[in-house]
Amino acid sequence: MHKIHAWLWGMMVALPASAVTQQSFQVGATITPGCSVASGSGGLFGTLNFGSHSGVESGTASNAFIPNTSLALACTPGVALSMTIDGGKHYTSVRNMVRTGGSEAVPYRLYTSGALTANTEILVNQAVAITYSNSNNITLPIYGAAQLTGFSPAGTYTDQLTVTLSW
């Protein structure tokens, strides 16, 4: 053998004969309960529109909250979700819609059920539990009833409410 080959052969023989060829490691994650709320453009959750009525009409006009088409509300399964709704911009002793360009008001109330019963009324800043069966598609249970007095000037009546979701 040549001297270089003999030296290389000697070095290979001197290396340890065993080596660690595999080890393990742990992989893990912690999922914490929570919710995701996306309202899309404009930041509005949706609308509650009581429709068009004659200024001499009296009685109750009711409707359901219509969510914005881009509203997406989802929670980790089992999360206790609740909402509060403020009194709006024109609250006195009741929520009010006020005529654009005027001060005339049409009072209205919010409910968690289309039955519009007293025990389902959503009071100002009252925490209301939101129940759901599909945690990936949660809807807000909001229904409204406006009290038409029969003496309302023509115009558009509006209010703006703030909904706060908690979990």
Long-range contacts (C-beta under 8 A, 24 or more apart in sequence): 31-76, 32-76, 33-75, 33-76, 33-78, 33-79, 33-167, 34-75, 34-76, 34-79, 34-167, 35-73, 35-74, 35-75, 35-76, 35-79, 35-81, 35-165, 35-167, 36-72, 36-73, 36-74, 36-75, 37-72, 37-73, 37-165, 38-70, 38-71, 38-72, 38-73, 39-68, 39-70, 39-71, 40-68, 40-69, 40-70, 40-71, 41-70, 42-68, 44-68, 45-71, 45-140, 45-163, 46-71, 46-140, 48-110, 48-142, 48-144, 50-108, 50-144, 50-146, 53-148, 55-150, 55-151, 55-152, 55-153, 55-154, 56-150, 56-151, 57-148, 57-150, 58-148, 58-149, 58-150, 59-148, 60-116, 60-145, 60-146, 60-147, 60-148, 61-145, 61-146, 61-148, 62-114, 62-116, 62-143, 62-144, 62-145, 62-146, 63-143, 63-144, 64-114, 64-142, 64-143, 64-144, 65-140, 65-142, 65-143, 65-144, 67-139, 67-140, 73-137, 73-138, 73-139, 73-140, 73-165, 74-135, 74-136, 74-137, 74-138, 75-132, 75-135, 75-138, 75-167, 76-135, 77-135, 78-135, 79-135, 79-167, 80-129, 80-167, 81-129, 81-130, 81-132, 81-138, 81-165, 81-166, 81-167, 82-127, 82-128, 82-129, 82-130, 82-165, 82-166, 82-167, 83-127, 83-128, 83-130, 83-140, 83-163, 83-164, 83-165, 83-166, 84-125, 84-126, 84-127, 84-128, 84-163, 84-164, 84-166, 85-110, 85-122, 85-124, 85-125, 85-126, 85-128, 85-142, 85-161, 85-162, 85-163, 85-164, 86-124, 86-125, 86-161, 86-162, 86-164, 87-124, 87-125, 87-161, 88-159, 88-160, 88-161, 89-159, 89-160, 90-159, 91-124, 95-124, 95-159, 95-161, 96-159, 97-146, 97-157, 97-158, 97-159, 98-157, 98-158, 98-159, 99-152, 99-153, 99-155, 99-156, 99-157, 100-155, 100-156, 100-157, 100-158, 101-155, 102-153, 102-155, 104-152, 104-153, 104-155, 104-157, 105-157, 106-146, 106-147, 106-148, 106-149, 106-152, 106-157, 107-146, 107-147, 108-144, 108-145, 108-146, 108-147, 108-159, 109-144, 109-145, 109-147, 110-142, 110-143, 110-144, 111-142, 111-143, 111-144, 111-145, 112-141, 112-142, 112-143, 113-141, 113-143, 114-143, 116-143, 116-145, 127-166
